[in-house]
């Protein structure tokens, strides 16, 4: 009986270690995906940028009503990308992967540069929260994106 208990315990530890490694791997993948997405954003490549969106995305911009479909979201970002001064310096500060490994949450901050209302270079800082969905091919896509300017918090 003792051998059986030891084997079951060893199998349990092995399973838990595997789940922990998978979660760490998914966490790294979300970090890598976010870094790539910010890079594409700063290159202002709207076609490539849109490939980071999950099905039925929902975005809550600080300066707009909620955007509830892919077309609205792409239009919003295309307008941002048309600003020659638009640039993001962002940090993803925390990622948490669901127990199932199919969803993740992340939060962070961004410093944005853009053309202000007076036509001069302007800056703003925001805090954001995202929900990521793992795709069948193992990649991660953004389903929900919400941010608020620091002065709005």
HELIX and SHEET records of a PDB file:
HELIX    1   1 UNK A    2  UNK A   43  1                                  42    
HELIX    2   2 UNK A   46  UNK A   50  1                                   5    
HELIX    3   3 UNK A   70  UNK A   81  1                                  12    
HELIX    4   4 UNK A  150  UNK A  152  5                                   3    
SHEET    1   A 5 UNK A  53  UNK A  60  0                                        
SHEET    2   A 5 UNK A 140  UNK A 149  1                                        
SHEET    3   A 5 UNK A 121  UNK A 134 -1                                        
SHEET    4   A 5 UNK A 103  UNK A 115 -1                                        
SHEET    5   A 5 UNK A  87  UNK A  97 -1                                        
END                                                                             
